[in-house]
Amino acid sequence: MDYFLSSNTHQAASFDMYSASTTYPMEIQNQYPDDGKGWILESKVKADNKLLDVDAKLREAQEKNKKKKKKNTKDTKELWASSYFRAPFHLQLKRVDPETGSTNFVSTFYICPVGVGRTRFMAAQGSKASVPRWMTKLFTDNFLDQDTYLLATQQKNILTAEAKEVEELLKSVSSAEELKSVSMTTRNKMFCLTSPTEKVGARLEKFWDETLLRVPNRIERLLQLNAVGAFATTPPREVVLDRKSQQLDISKESQDVVKNCRTVSKYSKLAAVASVALKFVNKAPKALTSPTATIASLGLCFLASSLAQKIEREYYFKYTDDYRRKDLAKIPEKIWIDKE
């Protein structure tokens, strides 16, 4: 939930609206439902540019941006960029009207733990416009590819430090069960979360330090994995970002999309062959065998086949290191200019 990082990692200017600054402070609210056993963390900040305004000054284009901004927001209300986290795994992001509380779009995420250092990520978007699920999935996959490997490289350091602290804590107790009332300091020591935006991140890391030792079987599994060197290295990018094994192989909906793509590609090629073969049929209508009709038919077949193949490729490993470098090269163009 580092929105400054997200703006750069995803080259998405909209994330800047969720960030905070000394000019635009973030408001935090805590709730404790379920008789105090639950925890909800809500934040809100004015949905305005912060990082991008600084970038605009560096580009010596602040006045131009101000004029453009005034023109675009003349008849619109001021919105709040809001985040909602319900422990331990439910998150929502949305921009709301401060007067009515209404919104046009909500991003919802469920990050469900399935093991030490492993989670199942589920996402959904709610909006007034209906968007096919497979299109939403393609966007989400590309979004996740941009920072999932970063989390994987970070994970080996955090889990190694956590295992080391647990081993030290076990020396002062008679059993692992006694650690359920103990809070760790792993993330508090490793992270320096001091910016106005990191108010949410600091509270989340504190929450993990205070609760992870209570997770059933986590201590035993954490120490087992550490003992066999599971955290010594980071798995290769091809493993961490393999969409086939993590999604296609287990999702019938994804399998149906790939099947449809292959069907479209197959019949597009057959249609292209048929359009050429028609020129050699004596009684074929001239409207179908004219050069213009043949070229148009071949063009449509090629377009349909190419698009189907492109969509199918989205269900396999995509984000190579070369792709990543090209992706990051867009940051100076869209988010933060490089100083010469």
N, C-alpha and C positions, 0 to 999 in steps of 0.2 A: 504493500500500500504506500510505496514511495512514489508520489505523483511526479516529482521532478525527474526521477529516474525513468518513469514510464513515458514521460514526454519525449525523452531522448531515445530510449530503447525502441519504442514503437513509432517514433517520428509522428506522434499524434498530438497536435496542438490542443485538442479538447481536454487532455489530462491536466493541462496547466490551470484549467478552471477549478480543479479540485485541490490544487496546491495552496499553500498559505505564505504569508510574508509579514513583516512588521506592519505594513500598511493594511494588509488584509489578514487579520488574525483568525485562527481557526477556533470555533466554539466546540467544546466537548461536553457530552452529557452521558452519564452512566446510569443504567437501570439494573435492578437485581430482582428479576421475577422468580417464580417458583419458590416462594418463601425464602428468598435470599440465596438460593442455590445456583441460580442462573446468572448470566451477565450479558448485558447488551451495551454496546459502545456505539454511540452516534456522534457524528461530526458534521459540521456545516461551515461553509465559507462562501463568501460572495463569488459567484461564477464569473470571474473576470480574469483577464490575462495578468500574470505576474512575471514569470520568467520571460515570456515573449515580449513584454514591454521593455525589459532590460535589453533584450536582444535587439529590439527596434532602435534603441538608442545607440547601440554599437554599430548598427547599420546606417546611422544618421538618417533615419526615416521616420522618426517619431511623429512629426507633424502630419505626414501623409497618412500614417496609420490612424491618427486621431480623427482625421476627417472621414476616413473610411468607416471607422467604428461608429462615429456619430450618425452617419448615413444609414448604417445597417441596424442600429438599435433605437432609432427615433421613435418607433411606435411599439416597441416591445418592453415588457416588464423586466425589472431586475430580478434575477434568479439566484437561488442558493444551490451550490454544489454540495450534495449530501451523501454521506456514506453511513451504512448501517451494518454492524457486525453483531451477530448473535452467537456467542460461544457454544460449541467450539468450532463450527465450520460453515456458518451461513453468512454471506456477504451480499449487500446490495449497493449499487451506485446509481444515482439519479440526480437530475437538476429539477428543483421544485419551485413553484410559485410561493413566495413567503406569505401571501395573503390567503390563498385557498388551499395550499398544500398539494395541489395537483401537479402532475408531470406528464410529459408526452412519451417518455421512454425510460425503462428500468432495466439495468443489467443485474442479473442475479447469479450468484456462484455458490456452489456447494463443494468444499474441499474436504473430502472424507478420508481420514487415515485408514490405510489398509496394512500397515506394517511400519517398522522403524525406517524412517527415511523414504517412505512410499505413500502416495496418496492417489485417490481417484478424483479427478477434477471434472465437475459437471457444471455446465453453464446454460443459461437461458436468457432471452431478451424479450421484454414485453413492450409493445408499442401499438399505436393506433393503426399503423400500416402492417399488413400481413406479409411476412417474409418466409419463404420456404425454409424448412429446417436445414436442408442440405447446404443452402447458401450461407446460413448463419454459421454452420459448422466449418465451412471453408475459411471464413473470416476469423473464427475463433482459433483454428489450428495455426494459421499464419501469425496470429497475435501471440499465441503461447510459444511458438518456436523462437520468438525473439528474446525471451528471457528464461525459458525453462532450463537451458543448459547453464546459464549463469547461476541458477539455484543449485544445480548439480555440483558445480565447482565449489560453491560456498558450503554445501552440505557436509563434505568430508571434514572440513575444519571445525564446523559446529558440533557434529556428532562425535568427533574424536575428543574435543574439549569436554563435551557433556559426559562421555564415558569415563574420562580421567577424573572428573569431579565426583561422579557416582562412586568410583572405586575408593576415593578418599573418604567420602561420607560413610561408606560401608564399614570402614575401620573403626568408626565411633559408635556403631550400633550392633546389636546381636543378630538382626535379620533384616532383609530387604523390606519387609512389611513396615518396619518402623520409619522408613524414609517417606512414607506417604504423607506425613505431617511436616516434612521438611521442604523448604524452598531452595532451589538452586540459584547460582549467580552466573551461570555460563554466559547467557546472552547479555546480561547487564555489563559484564566485563568485556565482552567482545565487540559490542556495538557502541558507537558514539552518536546518539540520536539527539541532536540539539537544535535543529532548524525548526522554524514555526510549523512546517508541514509534518514533521516527525513526531508530533504529539500522539498521533494514533499509533504509529509504529512502536514508540517507546512503551505504550500501555500494553500492546499486544505481546511484545517480547517479555515484559514483566509477567504477563499472564501465563506464557509458556513455562517460564522458570518456576512459577509457583504451582503449576498443576501437572506437568508431564510425569513426575515421579508417581502420581496416583493412577496413571493409565495401567490397566491390567497387563502383566507380562512384559511391560516395556523395559524395565531394568534388566531382567534376565536376557531378553533378546538383544538389547543394546550392547551388553557386555560380551555376549556370544559373537556378535558380528565384529566387534572391535578386536576380539581375541584372534579371529581368523584373518584379520587385515582387510575387512570389507570396506573400511573407510580410508584405506591407504592411498587409493587412486580413484580418479573419476572415470566412470565408464565413457567410452568414446561417444562422440556426437551421434553416430549412426545408431547407437543403442538407445540413448536417452530420448532421441527425437524420432524414433521409428513408429510412424503412424500405423503401419500395417499390423504389427503385433499388438499394439496398444488399443487400436480401435477397429480396423477393418476385420481382423480375424474374429472379433467377439461381438460385432454389431451387425445384425441382420439388415438394418436400415442402410448402413454404409455399403454392405454387400450388394443390396438392391440397386443403389446408385451406380456402383461400378459396373454391375451387370447391364444396366440400361445404357451406360456410356459405351460399352463394348458393342451392344446391339446397334446403337445409332451409328457408330463408326463403321461397323460391318455393312449395314444397309446403305450408308452413304457411298461407300466404295462400289457396291453393286449398282447403285443408281447411276454413278458416274460411268461405269462400264456400259450400262444400258443406254445412256444418252449418246454415247459414241457409236454403239452398235446400230442405233436407229438410223444413222446416216446411210447404212448399207441395206436397209429394208426398202424395197421399191415402193410399196404402198403406204409408207409412213407419212403422216401429215407434214406438209412443208413447215408449218408453224413450229413443229418440234425438231426439225432437222436443219433449220437455218443456222448459219454461223453464230448469229447473236443468241439464239436459244441454246445452242450447244455450249457456248462459252458461259452463259448465265447459269446453266444447269451444273456444269463442272465447278463453277465458282461456289455455288451454294453447297454442293456436295463436299467440296474441300473445306469450306467454312464449318459445316456441321461436324465433319470428321475430326477436324483440328480442335474444335471446342470440346468435343466429347473426350478426346485423348488428353487434353489439358486438364479437364475436371478429374479424370481418372488418376492422373499423376498426383493430384492433391491428396490421395489416400495412401501415399508411400513416402518414404524419407525424402525430404526436400531441402532442408536448411543446412547445406554444406558450409564449410568455413569460408569458401569463396563467396557464397551467397550472402553470408553474414557480413563480410567486409563491404560488399556492394551496398548492403542495406544500411550499414552504419555511415557510409559515405554521404547518405542523404541528410544526416543531422545538420551539417553546416548550411544546407540549402533551406531547410524547413524550420529548425528549432533554435540552434545556437551557432552563430557565426564563429569561425576560427579566426583568432587574431594573427595578423602577419608579424 
